[in-house]
Amino acid sequence: MDSIHVAVTRQVKPGCEEEFEHALREFARESLREPGTTGVHLIEPVPGTNGCEYGMLRSFDSEDASRRFYQSEIFLQWQKRAEPLVVGDSAVRRLHGLEAFFRESKHAPPRWKMALVTWLGVFPTVLLWSSALPPLLVVMPKLIVAAIVNIFVVVTLTWAVMPLLTKLLAGWLQASSKK
């Protein structure tokens, strides 16, 4: 069963940042008790900027757990509590592909580690498919061959290589991701 990762961002009204932050942290802490919730990561504006966008990356063990959470009483109460502190609706986005592979850990690893693991997956996958497929497709135009090679690379990375690498290297990825 695949994990589900959701990013939710909100624009906080100027002057309401402290109250929103407190409420968000409380909600995040309480919401971790919900069945099927496997993690939460809070995103705050960069210190020293005038940014008012706050976010939450939330992970679930299944699509069903995600759906139940966003229909739950605790989430509906959070929406009501946050409403007077924010501008407009929240932006909700499912994370897919490479951005989601590194959300399996409690804290996101440093970018250099994500880049290295991505390279460890991309390099041999590209080498494999760019060596194996072109000889089988010699009658096709090079652009079509390149497109087919890329399809195989993306599919292999998405459903095999990256999930395997992030599981195998989870301890190393999490080792220095302390706050």
Contact map, one row per residue, 1 for C-alpha under 8 A:
11100000000000000000000000000000000000000000000000000000000011000000000000000000000000000000000000000000000000000000000000000000000000000000000000000000000000000000000000000000000
11110000000000000000000000000000000000000000000000000000000011000000000000000000000000000000000000000000000000000000000000000000000000000000000000000000000000000000000000000000000
11111000000000000000000000000000000000000000000000000000001111100000000000000000000000000000000000000001000000000000000000000000000000000000000000000000000000000000000000000000000
01111100000000000000000000000000000000000000000000000000001111100100000000000000000000000000011000000000000000000000000000000000000000000000000000000000000000000000000000000000000
00111110000000000000000000000000000000000000000000000000111100000000000000000000000000000000011100010010000000000000000000000000000000000000000000000000000000000000000000000000000
00011111000000000000000000000000000000000000000000000000111000000000000000000000000000000001111000000000000000000000000000000000000000000000000000000000000000000000000000000000000
00001111100000000000000000000000000000000000000000000011110000000000000000000000000000000011111000000000000000000000000000000000000000000000000000000000000000000000000000000000000
00000111110000000000000000000000000000000000000000000011100000000000000000000000000000000111100000000000000000000000000000000000000000000000000000000000000000000000000000000000000
00000011111000000000000000000000000000000000000000001111000000000000000000000000000000000111000000000000000000000000000000000000000000000000000000000000000000000000000000000000000
00000001111100000000000000000000000000000000000000001110000000000000000000000000000001111110000000000000000000000000000000000000000000000000000000000000000000000000000000000000000
00000000111110000000000000000000000000000000000000011100000000000000000000000000000001110100000000000000000000000000000000000000000000000000000000000000000000000000000000000000000
00000000011111011001000000000000000000000000000000011100000000000000000000000000000011100000000000000000000000000000000000000000000000000000000000000000000000000000000000000000000
00000000001111111000000000000000000000000000000000010000000000000000000000000000000011100000000000000000000000000000000000000000000000000000000000000000000000000000000000000000000
00000000000111111000000000000000000000000000000000010000000000000000000000000000000000000000000000000000000000000000000000000000000000000000000000000000000000000000000000000000000
00000000000011111100000000000000000000000000000000000000000000000000000000000000000000000000000000000000000000000000000000000000000000000000000000000000000000000000000000000000000
00000000000111111111000000000000000000000000000000000000000000000000000000000000000011000000000000000000000000000000000000000000000000000000000000000000000000000000000000000000000
00000000000111111111100000000000000000000000000000010000000000000000000000000000000010000000000000000000000000000000000000000000000000000000000000000000000000000000000000000000000
00000000000000111111110000000000000000000000000000000000000000000000000000000000000000000000000000000000000000000000000000000000000000000000000000000000000000000000000000000000000
00000000000000011111111000000000000000000000000000000000000000000000000000000000000010000000000000000000000000000000000000000000000000000000000000000000000000000000000000000000000
00000000000100011111111100000000000000000000000000000000000000000000000000000000010010000000000000000000000000000000000000000000000000000000000000000000000000000000000000000000000
00000000000000001111111110000000000000000000000000000000000000000000000000000000000000000000000000000000000000000000000000000000000000000000000000000000000000000000000000000000000
00000000000000000111111111000000000000000000000000000000000000000000000000000000000000000000000000000000000000000000000000000000000000000000000000000000000000000000000000000000000
00000000000000000011111111100000000000000000000000000000000000000000000000000000110000000000000000000000000000000000000000000000000000000000000000000000000000000000000000000000000
00000000000000000001111111110000000000000000000000000000000000000000000000000000000000000000000000000000000000000000000000000000000000000000000000000000000000000000000000000000000
00000000000000000000111111111000000000000100000000000000000000000000000000000000000000000000000000000000000000000000000000000000000000000000000000000000000000000000000000000000000
00000000000000000000011111111100000000000000000000000000000000000000000000000000000000000000000000000000000000000000000000000000000000000000000000000000000000000000000000000000000
00000000000000000000001111111110000000000000000000000000000000000000000000000100000000000000000000000000000000000000000000000000000000000000000000000000000000000000000000000000000
00000000000000000000000111111111000000010000000000000000000000000000000000000000000000000000000000000000000000000000000000000000000000000000000000000000000000000000000000000000000
00000000000000000000000011111111100000000000000000000000000000000000000000000000000000000000000000000000000000000000000000000000000000000000000000000000000000000000000000000000000
00000000000000000000000001111111110000000000000000000000000000000000000000000000000000000000000000000000000000000000000000000000000000000000000000000000000000000000000000000000000
00000000000000000000000000111111110010000000000000000000000000000000000001100000000000000000000000000000000000000000000000000000000000000000000000000000000000000000000000000000000
00000000000000000000000000011111110011110000000000000000000000000000000000000000000000000000000000000000000000000000000000000000000000000000000000000000000000000000000000000000000
00000000000000000000000000001111111010000000000000000000000000000000000000000000000000000000000000000000000000000000000000000000000000000000000000000000000000000000000000000000000
00000000000000000000000000000111111110000000000000000000000000000000100000000000000000000000000000000000000000000000000000000000000000000000000000000000000000000000000000000000000
00000000000000000000000000000000111110000000000000000000000000001000000000000000000000000000000000000000000000000000000000000000000000000000000000000000000000000000000000000000000
00000000000000000000000000000000011111000000000000000000000111001100000000000000000000000000000000000000000000000000000000000000000000000000000000000000000000000000000000000000000
00000000000000000000000000000011111111100000000000000000011110001100000000000000000000000000000000000000000000000000000000000000000000000000000000000000000000000000000000000000000
00000000000000000000000000000001000111110000000000000000011110000000000000000000000000000000000000000000000000000000000000000000000000000000000000000000000000000000000000000000000
00000000000000000000000000000001000011111000000000000000011100000000000000000000000000000000000000000000010000000000000000000000000000000000000000000000000000000000000000000000000
00000000000000000000000000010001000001111100000000000001111000000000000000000000000000000000000000000000010000000000000000000000000000000000000000000000000000000000000000000000000
00000000000000000000000000000000000000111110000000000001110000000000000000000000000000000000000000000000011000000000000000000000000000000000000000000000000000000000000000000000000
00000000000000000000000010000000000000011111000000000111100000000000000000000000000000000000000000000000000000000000000000000000000000000000000000000000000000000000000000000000000
00000000000000000000000000000000000000001111100000000111100000000000000000000000000000000000000000000000000000000000000000000000000000000000000000000000000000000000000000000000000
00000000000000000000000000000000000000000111110000001110000000000000000000000000000000000000000000000000000000000000000000000000000000000000000000000000000000000000000000000000000
00000000000000000000000000000000000000000011111011111100000000000000000000000000000000000000000000000000000000000000000000000000000000000000000000000000000000000000000000000000000
00000000000000000000000000000000000000000001111110100000000000000000000000000000000000000000000000000000000000000000000000000000000000000000000000000000000000000000000000000000000
00000000000000000000000000000000000000000000111110000000000000000000000000000000000000000000000000000000000000000000000000000000000000000000000000000000000000000000000000000000000
00000000000000000000000000000000000000000000011111000000000000000000000000000000000000000000000000000000000000000000000000000000000000000000000000000000000000000000000000000000000
00000000000000000000000000000000000000000000111111100000000000000000000000000000000000000000000000000000000000000000000000000000000000000000000000000000000000000000000000000000000
00000000000000000000000000000000000000000000100111110000000000000000000000000000000000000000000000000000000000000000000000000000000000000000000000000000000000000000000000000000000
00000000000000000000000000000000000000000000110011111000000000000000000000000000000000000000000000000000000000000000000000000000000000000000000000000000000000000000000000000000000
00000000001111001000000000000000000000000000100001111100000000000000000000000000000000000000000000000000000000000000000000000000000000000000000000000000000000000000000000000000000
00000000111100000000000000000000000000000001100000111110000000000000000000000000000000000000000000000000000000000000000000000000000000000000000000000000000000000000000000000000000
00000000111100000000000000000000000000000111100000011111000000000000000000000000000000000000000000000000000000000000000000000000000000000000000000000000000000000000000000000000000
00000011110000000000000000000000000000000111000000001111100000000000000000000000000000000000000000000000000000000000000000000000000000000000000000000000000000000000000000000000000
00000011100000000000000000000000000000011110000000000111110000000000000000000000000000000000000000000000000000000000000000000000000000000000000000000000000000000000000000000000000
00001111000000000000000000000000000000011110000000000011111000000000000000000000000000000000000000000000000000000000000000000000000000000000000000000000000000000000000000000000000
00001110000000000000000000000000000011111000000000000001111100000000000000000000000000000000000000000000000000000000000000000000000000000000000000000000000000000000000000000000000
00111100000000000000000000000000000011110000000000000000111110000000000000000000000000000000000000000011000000000000000000000000000000000000000000000000000000000000000000000000000
00111000000000000000000000000000000111100000000000000000011111101100000000000000000000000000000000000000000000000000000000000000000000000000000000000000000000000000000000000000000
11110000000000000000000000000000000111000000000000000000001111101100000000000000000000000000000000000000000000000000000000000000000000000000000000000000000000000000000000000000000
11110000000000000000000000000000000100000000000000000000000111111100000000000000000000000000000000000000000000000000000000000000000000000000000000000000000000000000000000000000000
00110000000000000000000000000000000000000000000000000000000111111110000000000000000000000000000000000000000000000000000000000000000000000000000000000000000000000000000000000000000
00000000000000000000000000000000000000000000000000000000000001111111000000000000000000000000000000000000000000000000000000000000000000000000000000000000000000000000000000000000000
00000000000000000000000000000000001110000000000000000000000111111111100000000000000000000000000000000000000000000000000000000000000000000000000000000000000000000000000000000000000
00010000000000000000000000000000000110000000000000000000000111111111110000000000000000000000000000000000000000000000000000000000000000000000000000000000000000000000000000000000000
00000000000000000000000000000000000000000000000000000000000000111111111000000000000000000000000000000000000000000000000000000000000000000000000000000000000000000000000000000000000
00000000000000000000000000000000000000000000000000000000000000011111111100000000000000000000000000000000000000000000000000000000000000000000000000000000000000000000000000000000000
00000000000000000000000000000000010000000000000000000000000000001111111100100000000000000000000000000000000000000000000000000000000000000000000000000000000000000000000000000000000
00000000000000000000000000000000000000000000000000000000000000000111111100110000000000000000000000000000000000000000000000000000000000000000000000000000000000000000000000000000000
00000000000000000000000000000000000000000000000000000000000000000011111110110000000000000000000000000000000000000000000000000000000000000000000000000000000000000000000000000000000
00000000000000000000000000000000000000000000000000000000000000000001111111110000000000000000000000000000000000000000000000000000000000000000000000000000000000000000000000000000000
00000000000000000000000000000000000000000000000000000000000000000000001111111000000000000000000000000000000000000000000000000000000000000000000000000000000000000000000000000000000
00000000000000000000000000000010000000000000000000000000000000000000000111111100000000000000000000000000000000000000000000000000000000000000000000000000000000000000000000000000000
00000000000000000000000000000010000000000000000000000000000000000000111111111110000000000000000000000000000000000000000000000000000000000000000000000000000000000000000000000000000
00000000000000000000000000000000000000000000000000000000000000000000011111111111000000000000000000000000000000000000000000000000000000000000000000000000000000000000000000000000000
00000000000000000000000000000000000000000000000000000000000000000000000011111111100000000000000000000000000000000000000000000000000000000000000000000000000000000000000000000000000
00000000000000000000000000100000000000000000000000000000000000000000000001111111110000000000000000000000000000000000000000000000000000000000000000000000000000000000000000000000000
00000000000000000000000000000000000000000000000000000000000000000000000000111111111000000000000000000000000000000000000000000000000000000000000000000000000000000000000000000000000
00000000000000000000000000000000000000000000000000000000000000000000000000011111111100000000000000000000000000000000000000000000000000000000000000000000000000000000000000000000000
00000000000000000000001000000000000000000000000000000000000000000000000000001111111110000000000000000000000000000000000000000000000000000000000000000000000000000000000000000000000
00000000000000000001001000000000000000000000000000000000000000000000000000000111111111000000000000000000000000000000000000000000000000000000000000000000000000000000000000000000000
00000000000000000000000000000000000000000000000000000000000000000000000000000011111111100000000000000000000000000000000000000000000000000000000000000000000000000000000000000000000
00000000000000000000000000000000000000000000000000000000000000000000000000000001111111000000000000000000000000000000000000000000000000000000000000000000000000000000000000000000000
00000000000110011011000000000000000000000000000000000000000000000000000000000000111111100000000000000000000000000000000000000000000000000000000000000000000000000000000000000000000
00000000011110010000000000000000000000000000000000000000000000000000000000000000011111111000000000000000000000000000000000000000000000000000000000000000000000000000000000000000000
00000000011110000000000000000000000000000000000000000000000000000000000000000000001011111000000000000000000000000000000000000000000000000000000000000000000000000000000000000000000
00000000011000000000000000000000000000000000000000000000000000000000000000000000000001111100000000000000000000000000000000000000000000000000000000000000000000000000000000000000000
00000000010000000000000000000000000000000000000000000000000000000000000000000000000001111110000000000000000000000000000000000000000000000000000000000000000000000000000000000000000
00000001111000000000000000000000000000000000000000000000000000000000000000000000000000011111000000000000000000000000000000000000000000000000000000000000000000000000000000000000000
00000011110000000000000000000000000000000000000000000000000000000000000000000000000000001111100000000000000000000000000000000000000000000000000000000000000000000000000000000000000
00000111100000000000000000000000000000000000000000000000000000000000000000000000000000000111110000000000000000000000000000000000000000000000000000000000000000000000000000000000000
00000111000000000000000000000000000000000000000000000000000000000000000000000000000000000011111000000000000000000000000000000000000000000000000000000000000000000000000000000000000
00011110000000000000000000000000000000000000000000000000000000000000000000000000000000000001111100000000000000000000000000000000000000000000000000000000000000000000000000000000000
00011110000000000000000000000000000000000000000000000000000000000000000000000000000000000000111110110000000000000000000000000000000000000000000000000000000000000000000000000000000
00001000000000000000000000000000000000000000000000000000000000000000000000000000000000000000011111110000000000000000000000000000000000000000000000000000000000000000000000000000000
00000000000000000000000000000000000000000000000000000000000000000000000000000000000000000000001111111000000000000000000000000000000000000000000000000000000001000000000000000000000
00000000000000000000000000000000000000000000000000000000000000000000000000000000000000000000000111111100000000000000010000000000000000000000000000000000000001000100000000000000000
00000000000000000000000000000000000000000000000000000000000000000000000000000000000000000000001111111110000000000000000000000000000000000000000000000000000000000000000000000000000
00001000000000000000000000000000000000000000000000000000000000000000000000000000000000000000001111111111000000000000000000000000000000000000000000000000000000000000000000000000000
00000000000000000000000000000000000000000000000000000000000000000000000000000000000000000000000011111111000000000000000000000000000000000000000000000000000000000110010000000000000
00000000000000000000000000000000000000000000000000000000000000000000000000000000000000000000000001111111100110000100000000000000000000000000000000000000000000000000010000000000000
00001000000000000000000000000000000000000000000000000000001000000000000000000000000000000000000000111111111100000000000000000000000000000000000000000000000000000000000000000000000
00100000000000000000000000000000000000000000000000000000001000000000000000000000000000000000000000011111110000000000000000000000000000000000000000000000000000000000000000000000000
00000000000000000000000000000000000000000000000000000000000000000000000000000000000000000000000000000111111110000000000000000000000000000000000000000000000000000000000001000100000
00000000000000000000000000000000000000111000000000000000000000000000000000000000000000000000000000000011111100000000000000000000000000000000000000000000000000000000000000000100000
00000000000000000000000000000000000000001000000000000000000000000000000000000000000000000000000000000010111110000000000000000000000000000000000000000000000000000000000000000100111
00000000000000000000000000000000000000000000000000000000000000000000000000000000000000000000000000000110111111000000000000000000000000000000000000000000000000000000000000000100100
00000000000000000000000000000000000000000000000000000000000000000000000000000000000000000000000000000100101111101100000000000000000000000000000000000000000000000000000000001101100
00000000000000000000000000000000000000000000000000000000000000000000000000000000000000000000000000000000000111111100000000000000000000000000000000000000000000000000000000001001100
00000000000000000000000000000000000000000000000000000000000000000000000000000000000000000000000000000000000011111110000000000000000000000000000000000000000000000000000000000000000
00000000000000000000000000000000000000000000000000000000000000000000000000000000000000000000000000000000000001111111000000000000000000000000000000000000000000000000000000000000000
00000000000000000000000000000000000000000000000000000000000000000000000000000000000000000000000000000000000011111111100000000000000000000000000000000000000000000000000000001000000
00000000000000000000000000000000000000000000000000000000000000000000000000000000000000000000000000000100000011111111110000000000000000000000000000000000000000000000000000001000000
00000000000000000000000000000000000000000000000000000000000000000000000000000000000000000000000000000000000000111111111000000000000000000000000000000000000000000000000000000000000
00000000000000000000000000000000000000000000000000000000000000000000000000000000000000000000000000000000000000011111111100000000000000000000000000000000000000000000000000000000000
00000000000000000000000000000000000000000000000000000000000000000000000000000000000000000000000000000000000000001111111110000000000000000000000000000000000000000000110000000000000
00000000000000000000000000000000000000000000000000000000000000000000000000000000000000000000000001000000000000000111111111000000000000000000000000000000000000000100000000000000000
00000000000000000000000000000000000000000000000000000000000000000000000000000000000000000000000000000000000000000011111111100000000000000000000000000000000000000000000000000000000
00000000000000000000000000000000000000000000000000000000000000000000000000000000000000000000000000000000000000000001111111110000000000000000000000000000000000000000000000000000000
00000000000000000000000000000000000000000000000000000000000000000000000000000000000000000000000000000000000000000000111111111000000000000000000000000000000010001100100000000000000
00000000000000000000000000000000000000000000000000000000000000000000000000000000000000000000000000000000000000000000011111111100000000000000000000000000100010000000000000000000000
00000000000000000000000000000000000000000000000000000000000000000000000000000000000000000000000000000000000000000000001111111110000000000000000000000000000000000000000000000000000
00000000000000000000000000000000000000000000000000000000000000000000000000000000000000000000000000000000000000000000000111111111000000000000000000000000000000000000000000000000000
00000000000000000000000000000000000000000000000000000000000000000000000000000000000000000000000000000000000000000000000011111111100000000000000000000000100110000000000000000000000
00000000000000000000000000000000000000000000000000000000000000000000000000000000000000000000000000000000000000000000000001111111110000000000000000001100100000000000000000000000000
00000000000000000000000000000000000000000000000000000000000000000000000000000000000000000000000000000000000000000000000000111111111000000000000000000000000000000000000000000000000
00000000000000000000000000000000000000000000000000000000000000000000000000000000000000000000000000000000000000000000000000011111111100000000000000000000000000000000000000000000000
00000000000000000000000000000000000000000000000000000000000000000000000000000000000000000000000000000000000000000000000000001111111110000000000000001001100000000000000000000000000
00000000000000000000000000000000000000000000000000000000000000000000000000000000000000000000000000000000000000000000000000000111111111000000000000001000000000000000000000000000000
00000000000000000000000000000000000000000000000000000000000000000000000000000000000000000000000000000000000000000000000000000011111111100000000000000000000000000000000000000000000
00000000000000000000000000000000000000000000000000000000000000000000000000000000000000000000000000000000000000000000000000000001111111110000000000000000000000000000000000000000000
00000000000000000000000000000000000000000000000000000000000000000000000000000000000000000000000000000000000000000000000000000000111111111000000010001000000000000000000000000000000
00000000000000000000000000000000000000000000000000000000000000000000000000000000000000000000000000000000000000000000000000000000011111111100000010001000000000000000000000000000000
00000000000000000000000000000000000000000000000000000000000000000000000000000000000000000000000000000000000000000000000000000000001111111100000000000000000000000000000000000000000
00000000000000000000000000000000000000000000000000000000000000000000000000000000000000000000000000000000000000000000000000000000000111111100000000000000000000000000000000000000000
00000000000000000000000000000000000000000000000000000000000000000000000000000000000000000000000000000000000000000000000000000000000011111111000010000000000000000000000000000000000
00000000000000000000000000000000000000000000000000000000000000000000000000000000000000000000000000000000000000000000000000000000000001111111100000000000000000000000000000000000000
00000000000000000000000000000000000000000000000000000000000000000000000000000000000000000000000000000000000000000000000000000000000000001111100000000000000000000000000000000000000
00000000000000000000000000000000000000000000000000000000000000000000000000000000000000000000000000000000000000000000000000000000000000001111110110000000000000000000000000000000000
00000000000000000000000000000000000000000000000000000000000000000000000000000000000000000000000000000000000000000000000000000000000000000111111110000000000000000000000000000000000
00000000000000000000000000000000000000000000000000000000000000000000000000000000000000000000000000000000000000000000000000000000000000000001111111000000000000000000000000000000000
00000000000000000000000000000000000000000000000000000000000000000000000000000000000000000000000000000000000000000000000000000000000000000000111111100000000000000000000000000000000
00000000000000000000000000000000000000000000000000000000000000000000000000000000000000000000000000000000000000000000000000000000000000000001111111110000000000000000000000000000000
00000000000000000000000000000000000000000000000000000000000000000000000000000000000000000000000000000000000000000000000000000000000011001001111111111000000000000000000000000000000
00000000000000000000000000000000000000000000000000000000000000000000000000000000000000000000000000000000000000000000000000000000000000000000011111111100000000000000000000000000000
00000000000000000000000000000000000000000000000000000000000000000000000000000000000000000000000000000000000000000000000000000000000000000000001111111110000000000000000000000000000
00000000000000000000000000000000000000000000000000000000000000000000000000000000000000000000000000000000000000000000000000000000000000000000000111111111000000000000000000000000000
00000000000000000000000000000000000000000000000000000000000000000000000000000000000000000000000000000000000000000000000000000100110011000000000011111111100000000000000000000000000
00000000000000000000000000000000000000000000000000000000000000000000000000000000000000000000000000000000000000000000000000000100000000000000000001111111110000000000000000000000000
00000000000000000000000000000000000000000000000000000000000000000000000000000000000000000000000000000000000000000000000000000000000000000000000000111111111000000000000000000000000
00000000000000000000000000000000000000000000000000000000000000000000000000000000000000000000000000000000000000000000000000000000100000000000000000011111111100000000000000000000000
00000000000000000000000000000000000000000000000000000000000000000000000000000000000000000000000000000000000000000000000001001100100000000000000000001111111110000000000000000000000
00000000000000000000000000000000000000000000000000000000000000000000000000000000000000000000000000000000000000000000000000000000000000000000000000000111111111000000000000000000000
00000000000000000000000000000000000000000000000000000000000000000000000000000000000000000000000000000000000000000000000000000000000000000000000000000011111111110000000000000000000
00000000000000000000000000000000000000000000000000000000000000000000000000000000000000000000000000000000000000000000000000001000000000000000000000000001111111111000000000000000000
00000000000000000000000000000000000000000000000000000000000000000000000000000000000000000000000000000000000000000000000011001000000000000000000000000000111111111110000000000000000
00000000000000000000000000000000000000000000000000000000000000000000000000000000000000000000000011000000000000000000000000000000000000000000000000000000011111111110000000000000000
00000000000000000000000000000000000000000000000000000000000000000000000000000000000000000000000000000000000000000000000000000000000000000000000000000000001111111110000000000000000
00000000000000000000000000000000000000000000000000000000000000000000000000000000000000000000000000000000000000000000000000000000000000000000000000000000001111111111000000000000000
00000000000000000000000000000000000000000000000000000000000000000000000000000000000000000000000000000000000000000000000010000000000000000000000000000000000111111111100000000000000
00000000000000000000000000000000000000000000000000000000000000000000000000000000000000000000000001001000000000000000010010000000000000000000000000000000000011111111110000000000000
00000000000000000000000000000000000000000000000000000000000000000000000000000000000000000000000000001000000000000000000000000000000000000000000000000000000011111111111000000000000
00000000000000000000000000000000000000000000000000000000000000000000000000000000000000000000000000000000000000000000000000000000000000000000000000000000000000011111111100000000000
00000000000000000000000000000000000000000000000000000000000000000000000000000000000000000000000000000000000000000000100010000000000000000000000000000000000000001111111110000000000
00000000000000000000000000000000000000000000000000000000000000000000000000000000000000000000000000001100000000000000100000000000000000000000000000000000000000000111111111001000000
00000000000000000000000000000000000000000000000000000000000000000000000000000000000000000000000000000000000000000000000000000000000000000000000000000000000000000011111111000000000
00000000000000000000000000000000000000000000000000000000000000000000000000000000000000000000000000000000000000000000000000000000000000000000000000000000000000000001111111100000000
00000000000000000000000000000000000000000000000000000000000000000000000000000000000000000000000000000000000000000000000000000000000000000000000000000000000000000000111111111000000
00000000000000000000000000000000000000000000000000000000000000000000000000000000000000000000000000000000100000000000000000000000000000000000000000000000000000000000011111111100000
00000000000000000000000000000000000000000000000000000000000000000000000000000000000000000000000000000000000000000000000000000000000000000000000000000000000000000000000111111110000
00000000000000000000000000000000000000000000000000000000000000000000000000000000000000000000000000000000000000000000000000000000000000000000000000000000000000000000000011111111000
00000000000000000000000000000000000000000000000000000000000000000000000000000000000000000000000000000000000011001100000000000000000000000000000000000000000000000000010011111111100
00000000000000000000000000000000000000000000000000000000000000000000000000000000000000000000000000000000111110000000000000000000000000000000000000000000000000000000000001111111110
00000000000000000000000000000000000000000000000000000000000000000000000000000000000000000000000000000000000000000000000000000000000000000000000000000000000000000000000000111111110
00000000000000000000000000000000000000000000000000000000000000000000000000000000000000000000000000000000000011000000000000000000000000000000000000000000000000000000000000011111110
00000000000000000000000000000000000000000000000000000000000000000000000000000000000000000000000000000000001111000000000000000000000000000000000000000000000000000000000000001111111
00000000000000000000000000000000000000000000000000000000000000000000000000000000000000000000000000000000001000000000000000000000000000000000000000000000000000000000000000000111111
00000000000000000000000000000000000000000000000000000000000000000000000000000000000000000000000000000000001000000000000000000000000000000000000000000000000000000000000000000000111
